[in-house]
């Protein structure tokens, strides 16, 4: 577990990227900004003013951190114009843009859009919707990507046996954003999650499209048609990314157990060896990662956002300082892969 985080932090340190943290009013964020700066993981821009930061975290050394207040920044008018140009087709007026540009999450997204920072992290005291909406409005999706999604990097406890996961790490998706993805969205999630596995985790992805059925063993046409959806998603993902190892539909045991795979999916290069798991909907994904976390002793890092044109990530409102530090490091590595 520590080895992976150490590796990610080492990559971040070498890249020396600039990351904006949008919530200078939150004690945890101010403390994390100082810790990230101390470790040299990234250059930090903290949205807030010195008096506010000192009030919530009086003992924190702000040396080396750039503080920016949207109310007084000389860039606010420029960012408001960027927002107006991005949203005028949707009916936004210049006055509305000027007001919204001062919102801290929006201001951070506009800094990222303008190229003044390399990545964005928020969400310690804002909802996922409020954190991701500015990204969807001004950063938008990467070329060729239609679906913004998320994944958790699941890291095994080194003290516990993990016979079905030799690498000790896996990627689970989508457990946080897309509630009931259609086949095309599932395909997008699979491809984005494979890129996360390769670029952030450093493993060669073997992507399993999960279901309660393996290669047609079950069907629910009468009810929800979830099995045909996963089958279609698998075909779409293979067509879009023929160089990736993607297969399904699989039950979880067929995806991870070579013995079960030999019985249920003989000849598959993924079955029995999967390390990236795409769940059919958010119910399955959220339940699945929490089972692995609580029963299996896995550490869940994330959610890591996927599919944006530039790195933009959402914290849990229950996060601690170490979570913020880890997500900033991941965001920096994402920026290095852009």
C-alpha positions as CSV (number, residue, x, y, z in Angstrom):
1,X,0.0,0.0,0.0
2,X,2.7,2.5,1.0
3,X,4.8,1.5,-2.0
4,X,2.2,2.6,-4.5
5,X,1.5,5.9,-2.7
6,X,5.3,6.5,-2.4
7,X,5.6,5.8,-6.2
8,X,2.8,8.2,-7.1
9,X,4.3,10.9,-4.8
10,X,7.7,10.4,-6.4
11,X,6.3,10.9,-9.8
12,X,4.4,14.0,-8.7
13,X,7.5,15.4,-7.1
14,X,9.5,15.0,-10.3
15,X,6.8,16.6,-12.4
16,X,6.6,19.8,-10.2
17,X,3.1,20.7,-11.4
18,X,0.9,23.5,-10.1
19,X,-2.4,22.4,-8.5
20,X,-5.2,24.6,-7.2
21,X,-7.0,23.8,-4.0
22,X,-10.3,25.7,-4.0
23,X,-11.2,25.6,-0.3
24,X,-9.0,27.9,1.8
25,X,-11.8,28.2,4.3
26,X,-11.3,24.5,5.3
27,X,-8.7,23.7,8.0
28,X,-7.9,20.3,6.4
29,X,-7.2,21.9,3.0
30,X,-4.9,24.5,4.5
31,X,-3.0,21.9,6.4
32,X,-2.8,19.7,3.3
33,X,-1.5,22.6,1.3
34,X,1.3,23.1,3.8
35,X,2.1,19.4,3.8
36,X,2.2,19.1,0.0
37,X,4.5,22.1,-0.2
38,X,6.7,20.7,2.6
39,X,7.0,17.4,0.7
40,X,7.5,19.2,-2.6
41,X,4.8,17.2,-4.3
42,X,3.4,20.2,-6.2
43,X,3.2,23.9,-6.2
44,X,0.0,24.9,-4.5
45,X,-2.4,27.7,-5.3
46,X,-4.9,28.0,-2.5
47,X,-8.1,30.0,-3.1
48,X,-8.6,32.1,0.0
49,X,-7.0,35.0,1.8
50,X,-4.3,35.0,4.5
51,X,-6.6,36.2,7.3
52,X,-9.2,33.4,6.6
53,X,-6.5,30.7,6.4
54,X,-4.9,31.9,9.6
55,X,-8.3,31.9,11.3
56,X,-9.1,28.2,10.5
57,X,-5.5,27.0,10.8
58,X,-3.5,29.4,12.9
59,X,-0.5,27.2,13.4
60,X,0.0,26.4,9.7
61,X,3.1,27.9,7.9
62,X,1.8,29.3,4.6
63,X,5.3,29.9,3.2
64,X,5.6,28.8,-0.4
65,X,1.8,28.6,-1.0
66,X,0.2,31.1,-3.4
67,X,-3.0,32.6,-2.0
68,X,-5.6,33.9,-4.4
69,X,-8.8,35.7,-3.5
70,X,-11.4,35.9,-6.3
71,X,-12.8,39.1,-4.8
72,X,-9.5,40.9,-5.2
73,X,-7.6,39.0,-7.9
74,X,-6.5,40.9,-11.0
75,X,-7.4,37.8,-13.0
76,X,-11.1,37.7,-12.0
77,X,-12.3,39.9,-15.0
78,X,-10.3,37.8,-17.4
79,X,-11.7,34.6,-16.0
80,X,-15.3,36.0,-16.1
81,X,-14.8,36.6,-19.8
82,X,-13.6,33.0,-20.3
83,X,-16.8,31.8,-18.5
84,X,-19.0,34.1,-20.5
85,X,-17.6,32.8,-23.8
86,X,-18.0,29.2,-22.7
87,X,-21.6,29.7,-21.5
88,X,-23.2,32.5,-23.6
89,X,-24.7,29.9,-25.9
90,X,-26.5,28.6,-22.9
91,X,-27.9,32.0,-22.1
92,X,-25.4,33.3,-19.6
93,X,-25.0,37.1,-19.5
94,X,-21.8,39.0,-18.9
95,X,-23.2,40.1,-15.5
96,X,-23.9,36.5,-14.5
97,X,-20.5,35.4,-15.6
98,X,-18.9,38.2,-13.5
99,X,-20.7,37.0,-10.5
100,X,-20.2,33.3,-11.0
101,X,-16.5,33.7,-11.7
102,X,-16.0,34.7,-8.0
103,X,-17.4,31.4,-6.8
104,X,-14.3,29.5,-5.5
105,X,-14.9,26.2,-7.3
106,X,-15.7,28.0,-10.5
107,X,-12.7,30.3,-10.1
108,X,-10.4,27.2,-9.7
109,X,-11.9,25.6,-12.8
110,X,-11.3,28.9,-14.8
111,X,-7.7,29.0,-13.6
112,X,-7.3,25.5,-15.0
113,X,-9.1,26.4,-18.2
114,X,-6.8,29.4,-18.6
115,X,-3.7,27.3,-18.1
116,X,-2.6,29.1,-15.0
117,X,-2.6,25.8,-13.0
118,X,-2.1,22.2,-14.1
119,X,-4.8,20.5,-12.0
120,X,-7.8,21.2,-9.7
121,X,-8.9,19.6,-6.4
122,X,-12.0,20.5,-4.4
123,X,-14.8,18.9,-2.6
124,X,-13.7,18.9,1.1
125,X,-16.6,21.1,2.0
126,X,-18.6,21.1,-1.3
127,X,-20.8,18.5,-2.8
128,X,-19.7,16.4,-5.8
129,X,-22.2,18.2,-7.9
130,X,-20.9,21.6,-6.9
131,X,-17.3,20.4,-7.4
132,X,-17.7,18.8,-10.8
133,X,-20.3,21.2,-12.4
134,X,-17.6,23.9,-13.1
135,X,-15.5,21.2,-14.8
136,X,-18.4,20.1,-17.0
137,X,-19.2,23.7,-17.9
138,X,-15.7,25.1,-18.7
139,X,-13.1,22.2,-18.8
140,X,-15.4,19.7,-20.6
141,X,-14.4,16.3,-21.8
142,X,-11.1,15.2,-23.4
143,X,-11.1,14.8,-27.2
144,X,-12.9,11.6,-28.2
145,X,-14.4,11.2,-24.7
146,X,-18.1,11.6,-24.1
147,X,-18.4,10.4,-20.5
148,X,-16.8,11.8,-17.3
149,X,-16.5,9.0,-14.8
150,X,-14.6,8.0,-11.7
151,X,-12.6,5.1,-10.4
152,X,-11.2,4.0,-7.0
153,X,-7.6,2.7,-6.8
154,X,-7.9,-0.3,-4.5
155,X,-4.7,-1.2,-2.6
156,X,-4.4,-4.5,-0.7
157,X,-3.2,-4.6,2.9
158,X,0.3,-6.0,2.6
159,X,-0.3,-8.0,5.9
160,X,-3.3,-9.9,4.5
161,X,-3.3,-12.6,1.8
162,X,-4.7,-11.6,-1.6
163,X,-4.5,-14.8,-3.7
164,X,-6.7,-13.4,-6.5
165,X,-4.8,-10.1,-6.9
166,X,-1.1,-10.8,-7.3
167,X,-0.2,-7.2,-7.9
168,X,-1.9,-6.1,-4.7
169,X,-3.8,-3.3,-6.5
170,X,-6.9,-3.0,-8.7
171,X,-9.1,-0.3,-10.2
172,X,-12.9,-0.3,-9.6
173,X,-15.3,1.9,-11.7
174,X,-17.6,3.7,-11.7
175,X,-18.5,3.9,-8.0
176,X,-19.3,7.6,-7.6
177,X,-20.6,9.5,-10.6
178,X,-22.7,7.6,-13.2
179,X,-25.7,6.1,-11.6
180,X,-27.1,3.9,-14.4
181,X,-24.7,4.2,-17.4
182,X,-25.8,3.0,-20.8
183,X,-23.7,0.7,-23.0
184,X,-21.7,3.5,-24.6
185,X,-21.0,5.1,-21.2
186,X,-19.9,1.8,-19.8
187,X,-17.5,1.4,-22.7
188,X,-16.1,4.9,-22.1
189,X,-15.7,4.1,-18.4
190,X,-13.8,0.9,-19.3
191,X,-11.4,2.7,-21.5
192,X,-10.8,5.6,-19.1
193,X,-10.3,3.2,-16.2
194,X,-7.7,1.2,-18.2
195,X,-5.8,4.5,-18.8
196,X,-6.0,5.2,-15.0
197,X,-4.5,1.7,-14.3
198,X,-1.7,2.2,-16.8
199,X,-0.8,5.9,-16.2
200,X,-1.5,6.3,-12.5
201,X,-1.2,2.9,-10.9
202,X,1.5,1.6,-13.3
203,X,-0.1,-1.8,-14.1
204,X,-0.9,-3.3,-17.4
205,X,-4.7,-3.2,-17.5
206,X,-6.9,-6.3,-17.9
207,X,-10.4,-5.0,-17.9
208,X,-13.4,-7.1,-16.8
209,X,-16.9,-6.0,-17.6
210,X,-18.9,-7.3,-14.6
211,X,-22.3,-8.8,-14.4
212,X,-24.3,-11.5,-12.6
213,X,-23.8,-13.4,-15.8
214,X,-20.7,-14.9,-17.5
215,X,-20.7,-15.1,-21.3
216,X,-24.4,-15.5,-21.5
217,X,-25.0,-17.8,-18.5
218,X,-27.7,-15.5,-17.2
219,X,-30.2,-13.1,-18.7
220,X,-32.7,-10.5,-17.4
221,X,-34.4,-9.5,-20.6
222,X,-37.7,-9.6,-18.9
223,X,-36.7,-7.1,-16.3
224,X,-33.8,-4.7,-16.7
225,X,-31.8,-5.9,-19.7
226,X,-28.6,-5.3,-17.8
227,X,-26.8,-8.4,-19.3
228,X,-27.3,-7.3,-22.9
229,X,-26.2,-3.8,-21.9
230,X,-22.9,-5.1,-20.5
231,X,-22.4,-7.4,-23.6
232,X,-23.0,-4.4,-25.9
233,X,-20.6,-2.2,-23.8
234,X,-17.9,-4.9,-24.1
235,X,-18.2,-5.0,-27.8
236,X,-18.1,-1.2,-28.1
237,X,-15.1,-0.9,-25.8
238,X,-13.2,-3.6,-27.8
239,X,-14.0,-1.8,-31.1
240,X,-12.9,1.6,-29.7
241,X,-9.7,0.4,-28.0
242,X,-8.6,-2.8,-29.8
243,X,-5.2,-2.7,-28.2
244,X,-6.6,-3.0,-24.7
245,X,-7.3,-6.3,-23.0
246,X,-11.1,-5.9,-22.3
247,X,-13.6,-8.8,-22.0
248,X,-16.9,-9.8,-20.5
249,X,-19.5,-10.1,-19.4
250,X,-18.1,-11.8,-16.3
251,X,-19.2,-12.7,-12.8
252,X,-16.6,-11.5,-10.3
253,X,-15.3,-15.0,-9.6
254,X,-14.7,-15.7,-13.3
255,X,-12.9,-12.4,-13.6
256,X,-10.4,-13.2,-10.8
257,X,-10.1,-17.0,-10.4
258,X,-8.2,-18.9,-13.0
259,X,-10.0,-22.1,-12.0
260,X,-13.4,-20.6,-12.4
261,X,-12.3,-18.8,-15.6
262,X,-11.2,-22.1,-17.1
263,X,-14.7,-23.4,-16.6
264,X,-16.8,-20.4,-17.4
265,X,-14.7,-18.4,-19.9
266,X,-12.1,-20.6,-21.5
267,X,-9.8,-18.8,-23.9
268,X,-10.2,-15.3,-22.5
269,X,-7.1,-13.3,-21.9
270,X,-8.8,-11.3,-19.1
271,X,-10.8,-14.0,-17.3
272,X,-9.1,-15.1,-14.1
273,X,-6.5,-12.3,-14.3
274,X,-8.5,-9.1,-14.3
275,X,-7.2,-6.0,-12.4
276,X,-9.7,-3.4,-13.7
277,X,-13.3,-4.0,-12.8
278,X,-16.2,-2.1,-14.5
279,X,-19.4,-2.5,-12.6
280,X,-22.8,-2.3,-14.4
281,X,-24.1,0.6,-12.3
282,X,-23.3,2.7,-9.3
283,X,-25.2,0.4,-6.9
284,X,-22.9,-2.5,-7.7
285,X,-19.8,-0.3,-7.8
286,X,-20.4,1.5,-4.6
287,X,-21.3,-1.7,-2.7
288,X,-18.4,-3.6,-4.3
289,X,-15.7,-1.2,-3.3
290,X,-17.0,-0.8,0.2
291,X,-17.1,-4.6,0.7
292,X,-13.4,-4.8,-0.5
293,X,-12.5,-1.9,1.8
294,X,-14.3,-3.2,4.9
295,X,-14.2,-7.0,4.6
296,X,-11.1,-7.3,2.4
297,X,-8.9,-4.6,4.1
298,X,-8.3,-2.7,0.9
299,X,-7.4,1.0,1.0
300,X,-9.7,2.9,-1.4
301,X,-7.9,5.9,-3.0
302,X,-10.3,8.3,-4.8
303,X,-12.7,8.8,-6.4
304,X,-10.3,9.7,-9.2
305,X,-12.1,11.6,-11.9
306,X,-11.7,10.4,-15.5
307,X,-12.5,11.9,-18.9
308,X,-12.0,15.6,-18.3
309,X,-9.8,17.5,-20.8
310,X,-7.7,18.6,-17.9
311,X,-7.1,17.0,-14.4
312,X,-10.0,17.8,-12.1
313,X,-10.7,15.8,-8.9
314,X,-13.3,15.6,-6.2
315,X,-12.6,15.0,-2.5
316,X,-14.9,13.2,-0.1
317,X,-16.4,15.6,2.4
318,X,-15.2,13.1,5.1
319,X,-11.6,13.4,3.9
320,X,-8.6,13.8,6.1
321,X,-5.4,15.6,5.4
322,X,-3.6,12.5,4.1
323,X,-6.5,11.9,1.6
324,X,-6.0,15.4,0.2
325,X,-2.3,15.0,-0.1
326,X,-2.7,11.7,-2.0
327,X,-5.3,13.1,-4.4
328,X,-3.2,16.1,-5.2
329,X,-0.3,13.8,-6.0
330,X,-2.6,11.7,-8.3
331,X,-3.8,15.0,-9.9
332,X,-0.2,16.0,-10.6
333,X,0.5,12.7,-12.2
334,X,-2.6,13.0,-14.3
335,X,-1.3,16.4,-15.4
336,X,1.9,14.8,-16.4
337,X,0.1,12.4,-18.7
338,X,-2.0,15.1,-20.4
